[in-house]
């Protein structure tokens, strides 16, 4: 359950990227390119740059910075993530991501803040902390699993059930409101790993569930899968103004990952959405598409020609 490996990058490149992050003239898409270079860069300088990025005015961007700190699995981030989780004035989506990041890092010092928010007033935050604690406990019982690399180069909130599990059984677990969220997530990631029409249909059925947290994770994995059969489900979510913003934003980015003529049109339309998180997600997703269509393989800012900071991303820039 490990993500992409961190790489060494010349410190002058990291400092250049850091300056771009804090420059008020840097656009949101440009900040994302910097972010996904720093996410895979080893060392204190990269960590410090990411910590500064948590002061950005965009809640969407701050939540992705928290995600990247978790994906790095660097214990140096525990205190700053704890502070975010404790801050009731921070956007709920950012706090959720901080809790998930603490679960991804998974050290003993992560346990106290996660336990303190098991019954948080914000349901998505409480559910995230419950999942994160269960992930840490599961890894204690299965220590070898911590060294397994995700097929999508991401540190997932829970382990996946075996792909040999029948699809119908996974579907039943995923949709059972009586099951622990940990078990439903495990079924979710197994369906992602299996792929195919039946798996996509099972995942799509989740959008009728109660939990915004679960629905946003389904939208995210649909983006990882990049299966055109998911477009219908994701389109309905994005178009629904009554749906939770964290679910709609993940749907937008998943549509960007699938990237056909229909999804591009939708992203352009909803780049003007009155909900900033949704609008910003569409803007960044469109930038990812432009970047990749230009022939560049990695959505990243390499800091000019001074060095290389590869950004091996799961899909488009957000996780949610």
Protein Blocks (a to p, Z undefined) as FASTA:
>chain_A
ZZcddddddfklmmmmmmmmmmmkbcfklmmmmmmmmmmpgcjklmmmmmmmmmpfblkl
mmmmmmmmmmnopaklmmmmmmmmmmmmbcfklmmmmmmmmmmnopaklmmmmmmmmmgf
blklmmmmmmmmmmmmmmmmmmmlmmpccfklpacfbdcddfklcfklmmmmmmmmkbcf
klmmmmmmmmmmngpjklmmmmmmmmmpmblklmmmmmmmmmmnopaklmmmmmmmmmmm
kbcfklmmmmmmmmmmnopaklmmmmmmmmmgfblklmmmmmmmmmmmmmmmnopabdcd
ehijlbccddddfblmbeZZ
